[in-house]
Amino acid sequence: MQSLSDLVDSFHLYAVCETCQRQAKLDVETLINRLGGDTEVHKMRSKLKCRVCHTRTEDLRIVYVGKKDQEAIFQYRR
């Protein structure tokens, strides 16, 4: 299982609302400070709620972007 600490160096984490099609990039470092680096990513799914339409969503997307000094430009689009 992937923990938040596993993502910090090379990945972006996105929450996606299937109801209103909104997506938001989550700040992994902030999540680590708040929840701890050992928090498993799949356990966060049940806590997600869209800030626009207030629908609960469990859609999390983990996107590899490379190391911070060699980070690829990525923009999640529908």
ABEGO torsion letter per residue (X at the ends): XBBAAAAAAABBBBBBBAAAGBBBBBBAAAAAAAAEAABBAAAAAAABBBAAAGBBBABBBBBBAEBAAABBBBBBBX
